[in-house]
Amino acid sequence: MLENMGKTMDSACINGYKWSDDMVGVIIQIC
């Protein structure tokens, strides 16, 4: 799941993954 880890850790939406400031990828809806 976390393929783009370290890509953008600014709480941004990437390929349906929302990165928290805790460097944790959370699966979310498509932005």
Buried (B, 14 or more C-beta within 10 A) or exposed (E): EEEEEEEEBEEEEBEEBBBEEEEEBEEEEEE
